Amino acid sequence: MKKIKRTLLVVALLLVGVVVYLGVQYFRFMASPDFYRAYRWEEAQRGQMAQQAMNKMLRAHEMAVQAQAAERQRLAATRQGRPSPSTVPVAPVSQTFTEEELNAFFTHWMETVKSKYEQYLSDPGIFLHEGRLVLAGTYKDLGAVLSLHFSPRLDDQGRLRLDLEKIMGGKVSIPKSWVGGQLDKLRAPLDRAMPAWRKEAHIKPDGLANREAAGAAMAKLLLAGLRDEPADPVLFIPTEGGFLPVLLTKIQVVDKSLAVEVKPMDAPQRQSLLQRIKSP
């Protein structure tokens, strides 16, 4: 009889422990992680921060425009049967962006695709935490902050890796399989938009890409990160009439800042990029 009582007592204590553990985990899951904040900008404030980011991008923009001008001179000489003019190689450009600048620019861009995600997600943002680039937002189906933690780097072949190292619900690390449905919802609007973007994607001989080419490339970059696959190390610089693709040669998260280095792409690189953008 005493042995049965002791067994029941042990079972009861174990059940209490499980209930307490699950309760603690639930509250941690529903709690917002320390790095997360909702960037709800006043329009003037967002404009100011976005302008700071744009000013930092200006050097990269000037570099890309300079390379485009040289390409136009070369094309004109070729059409006229003249020798290509000698040009000075355009030097790479390095720049560092703060988290606030990235989010001001990011939220401005996200306004154009808000209708595609707002039924699933609210207050999305980019966060720089523990050497990782974190995409986070409040997922409406869960009622909690879901965050995707990527480790940005260039591999030995120069391809961009945005490996998804962990997923967190609130302050709890969770297996990818547990949120597979939510990730599918994140991928779904991009997957739906991709066929039209691929079909309409175009990069002119002088290097100017249209919105569809830039959108498809950036969507493929995010999808590659979600699938732990390498992607093209390419960014698109907004300019008059479209976007200028540049090659990413350095990326690192340091002290709440994102450091990058870019250089121009030559014609063969752009043509190869367009072929990959158009491929499923």
C-alpha positions as CSV (number, residue, x, y, z in Angstrom):
1,M,0.0,0.0,0.0
2,K,2.8,2.4,0.9
3,K,4.6,1.5,-2.3
4,I,1.4,2.4,-4.3
5,K,1.1,5.7,-2.5
6,R,4.7,6.6,-3.2
7,T,4.2,5.7,-6.9
8,L,1.1,7.8,-7.1
9,L,3.0,10.7,-5.4
10,V,5.8,10.5,-7.9
11,V,3.4,10.4,-10.8
12,A,1.5,13.4,-9.4
13,L,4.8,15.4,-8.9
14,L,5.8,14.5,-12.5
15,L,2.4,15.7,-13.8
16,V,2.7,18.9,-11.8
17,G,6.2,19.4,-13.2
18,V,5.0,18.9,-16.7
19,V,2.1,21.3,-16.3
20,V,4.4,24.0,-14.8
21,Y,7.0,23.5,-17.6
22,L,4.3,23.8,-20.3
23,G,2.9,26.8,-18.6
24,V,6.3,28.5,-18.5
25,Q,7.0,27.6,-22.1
26,Y,3.6,28.9,-23.2
27,F,4.2,32.3,-21.5
28,R,7.7,32.4,-23.1
29,F,6.2,31.6,-26.5
30,M,3.7,34.4,-26.2
31,A,6.3,36.9,-24.9
32,S,8.0,39.2,-27.4
33,P,11.8,38.5,-27.7
34,D,14.1,41.2,-26.4
35,F,15.3,42.2,-29.8
36,Y,11.8,42.7,-31.3
37,R,10.1,46.0,-31.7
38,A,7.3,47.2,-33.9
39,Y,8.6,50.0,-36.2
40,R,5.5,52.1,-36.6
41,W,6.9,55.2,-38.1
42,E,5.5,58.6,-38.4
43,E,5.7,59.4,-42.1
44,A,8.2,62.2,-41.6
45,Q,10.4,60.1,-39.3
46,R,10.4,57.1,-41.6
47,G,11.2,59.4,-44.5
48,Q,14.2,60.9,-42.6
49,M,15.6,57.5,-41.7
50,A,15.0,56.1,-45.1
51,Q,16.8,59.1,-46.6
52,Q,19.8,58.3,-44.3
53,A,19.8,54.8,-45.8
54,M,19.4,56.2,-49.3
55,N,22.3,58.6,-48.7
56,K,24.5,55.7,-47.7
57,M,23.3,53.8,-50.8
58,L,24.2,56.9,-52.9
59,R,27.8,55.9,-53.1
60,A,26.8,52.5,-54.4
61,H,24.3,54.2,-56.7
62,E,27.0,56.5,-58.1
63,M,29.3,53.5,-58.6
64,A,26.6,51.6,-60.5
65,V,25.7,54.6,-62.6
66,Q,29.4,55.2,-63.4
67,A,29.7,51.6,-64.5
68,Q,26.5,51.9,-66.6
69,A,27.8,55.1,-68.3
70,A,31.0,53.2,-69.2
71,E,28.9,50.3,-70.6
72,R,26.8,52.7,-72.7
73,Q,30.0,54.2,-74.1
74,R,31.3,50.8,-75.0
75,L,27.9,49.8,-76.7
76,A,27.8,53.1,-78.7
77,A,31.4,52.5,-79.9
78,T,30.5,49.0,-80.9
79,R,27.5,50.1,-82.9
80,Q,29.5,52.7,-84.7
81,G,32.4,50.4,-85.4
82,R,34.8,52.3,-83.3
83,P,37.3,50.8,-80.7
84,S,35.9,50.6,-77.2
85,P,37.1,53.6,-75.1
86,S,39.6,52.9,-72.4
87,T,38.0,53.0,-69.0
88,V,39.3,53.1,-65.4
89,P,37.9,50.2,-63.3
90,V,35.2,51.2,-60.9
91,A,36.3,50.6,-57.3
92,P,34.0,48.6,-54.9
93,V,32.0,50.5,-52.4
94,S,31.8,49.6,-48.6
95,Q,29.0,50.9,-46.3
96,T,27.4,50.1,-42.9
97,F,23.7,50.4,-42.2
98,T,22.0,50.6,-38.8
99,E,19.0,48.5,-37.9
100,E,16.8,51.7,-37.9
101,E,17.9,52.6,-41.3
102,L,17.3,49.2,-42.7
103,N,13.7,49.1,-41.2
104,A,12.8,52.5,-42.5
105,F,13.9,51.5,-46.0
106,F,12.3,48.0,-45.6
107,T,8.9,49.2,-44.4
108,H,8.8,51.7,-47.3
109,W,9.4,48.8,-49.8
110,M,7.0,46.5,-48.0
111,E,4.1,49.0,-48.5
112,T,4.1,47.9,-52.2
113,V,3.4,44.2,-51.3
114,K,1.4,44.8,-48.1
115,S,-1.7,43.3,-49.5
116,K,0.1,40.0,-50.1
117,Y,1.1,39.4,-46.5
118,E,-1.1,41.5,-44.1
119,Q,-3.6,38.7,-43.7
120,Y,-0.9,36.6,-42.1
121,L,1.6,39.0,-40.7
122,S,1.7,42.3,-38.8
123,D,4.6,44.6,-37.9
124,P,7.3,42.8,-39.9
125,G,10.9,44.0,-39.4
126,I,14.6,43.4,-39.9
127,F,16.7,43.0,-36.7
128,L,20.4,42.5,-36.2
129,H,20.9,40.2,-33.2
130,E,23.9,38.0,-32.1
131,G,25.6,38.3,-35.5
132,R,22.5,37.2,-37.3
133,L,20.0,38.9,-39.6
134,V,16.5,38.3,-38.2
135,L,13.2,38.6,-40.0
136,A,10.4,38.8,-37.5
137,G,6.8,39.8,-37.2
138,T,3.6,39.0,-35.3
139,Y,1.9,36.0,-37.0
140,K,-1.8,36.4,-36.7
141,D,-2.6,32.6,-36.7
142,L,-0.3,32.1,-33.7
143,G,-0.8,35.4,-31.9
144,A,2.9,35.5,-31.2
145,V,6.1,36.8,-32.6
146,L,7.7,34.4,-35.0
147,S,11.3,35.1,-35.9
148,L,13.6,33.6,-38.6
149,H,17.4,33.9,-37.7
150,F,19.7,33.9,-40.8
151,S,23.5,33.9,-40.8
152,P,24.5,35.9,-43.8
153,R,27.8,35.0,-45.4
154,L,29.6,34.4,-48.7
155,D,30.7,30.8,-49.2
156,D,33.9,29.6,-50.8
157,Q,32.4,30.0,-54.3
158,G,31.2,33.5,-53.6
159,R,27.6,32.6,-53.4
160,L,25.4,34.2,-50.8
161,R,24.3,32.0,-47.9
162,L,21.4,33.1,-45.7
163,D,21.2,29.9,-43.8
164,L,18.2,29.7,-41.5
165,E,19.9,28.7,-38.3
166,K,16.9,28.8,-36.0
167,I,13.3,29.7,-35.7
168,M,11.8,31.2,-32.5
169,G,8.2,31.6,-31.3
170,G,8.5,34.4,-28.8
171,K,11.5,33.5,-26.7
172,V,11.2,29.7,-27.4
173,S,13.4,28.0,-30.0
174,I,11.2,25.7,-32.1
175,P,11.9,23.0,-34.7
176,K,11.2,24.0,-38.4
177,S,8.8,21.1,-38.7
178,W,6.5,22.7,-36.1
179,V,6.0,25.9,-38.2
180,G,6.1,24.4,-41.6
181,G,2.6,25.6,-42.3
182,Q,3.5,29.2,-41.3
183,L,6.6,29.1,-43.5
184,D,4.5,27.9,-46.4
185,K,2.3,30.9,-45.9
186,L,5.4,33.1,-46.0
187,R,6.5,31.5,-49.2
188,A,3.1,31.3,-50.8
189,P,2.7,35.0,-51.9
190,L,6.2,34.9,-53.3
191,D,5.7,31.6,-55.1
192,R,2.4,33.0,-56.6
193,A,4.2,36.2,-57.9
194,M,7.3,34.5,-59.2
195,P,5.9,33.2,-62.6
196,A,4.8,36.6,-63.7
197,W,8.0,38.2,-62.4
198,R,10.2,35.7,-64.2
199,K,8.3,36.1,-67.5
200,E,8.6,39.9,-67.4
201,A,12.1,40.1,-66.0
202,H,14.5,42.0,-68.2
203,I,18.0,43.5,-68.0
204,K,19.0,45.9,-70.7
205,P,22.4,45.7,-72.3
206,D,23.5,48.8,-70.4
207,G,22.7,47.0,-67.1
208,L,19.3,48.6,-66.2
209,A,16.9,46.0,-64.8
210,N,13.2,46.3,-64.5
211,R,11.1,46.0,-61.3
212,E,10.1,42.4,-62.2
213,A,13.8,41.3,-62.5
214,A,14.6,42.9,-59.1
215,G,11.5,41.5,-57.4
216,A,12.2,38.0,-58.7
217,A,15.8,38.0,-57.7
218,M,15.0,39.3,-54.2
219,A,12.2,36.7,-53.8
220,K,14.5,33.9,-54.9
221,L,17.1,35.2,-52.3
222,L,14.5,34.9,-49.5
223,L,13.2,31.5,-50.7
224,A,16.8,30.2,-50.9
225,G,17.3,31.3,-47.3
226,L,14.2,29.5,-46.1
227,R,15.4,26.3,-47.9
228,D,19.1,26.6,-46.7
229,E,20.3,26.9,-50.3
230,P,22.9,29.3,-51.8
231,A,21.7,32.3,-53.8
232,D,23.1,34.9,-56.2
233,P,25.2,37.5,-54.3
234,V,23.4,40.3,-56.0
235,L,21.6,43.5,-54.8
236,F,19.6,45.9,-56.9
237,I,20.2,49.7,-56.6
238,P,17.1,51.8,-57.4
239,T,17.8,54.4,-60.1
240,E,16.0,56.4,-62.7
241,G,13.9,54.0,-64.8
242,G,14.7,50.8,-62.9
243,F,17.3,49.1,-60.9
244,L,21.1,48.5,-61.4
245,P,22.3,45.1,-60.2
246,V,25.6,45.0,-58.2
247,L,27.7,42.1,-57.0
248,L,27.9,41.6,-53.2
249,T,31.5,40.9,-52.2
250,K,31.2,41.3,-48.4
251,I,28.4,40.9,-45.8
252,Q,28.7,40.9,-42.0
253,V,26.5,41.7,-39.0
254,V,28.5,43.5,-36.3
255,D,27.2,45.4,-33.3
256,K,23.6,46.1,-34.5
257,S,25.0,47.1,-37.9
258,L,25.1,45.5,-41.3
259,A,28.4,45.9,-43.2
260,V,28.4,45.3,-47.0
261,E,30.7,45.8,-49.9
262,V,29.5,45.8,-53.6
263,K,31.0,46.2,-57.0
264,P,29.6,46.5,-60.5
265,M,28.6,43.5,-62.6
266,D,29.9,43.1,-66.2
267,A,27.8,42.2,-69.2
268,P,28.4,38.4,-69.1
269,Q,27.6,38.4,-65.3
270,R,24.3,40.3,-65.9
271,Q,23.3,38.0,-68.8
272,S,24.0,34.9,-66.6
273,L,22.0,36.4,-63.8
274,L,19.0,37.1,-66.0
275,Q,19.0,33.5,-67.2
276,R,19.0,32.3,-63.6
277,I,16.2,34.7,-62.6
278,K,14.0,33.4,-65.5
279,S,14.6,29.8,-64.6
280,P,12.1,28.1,-62.2
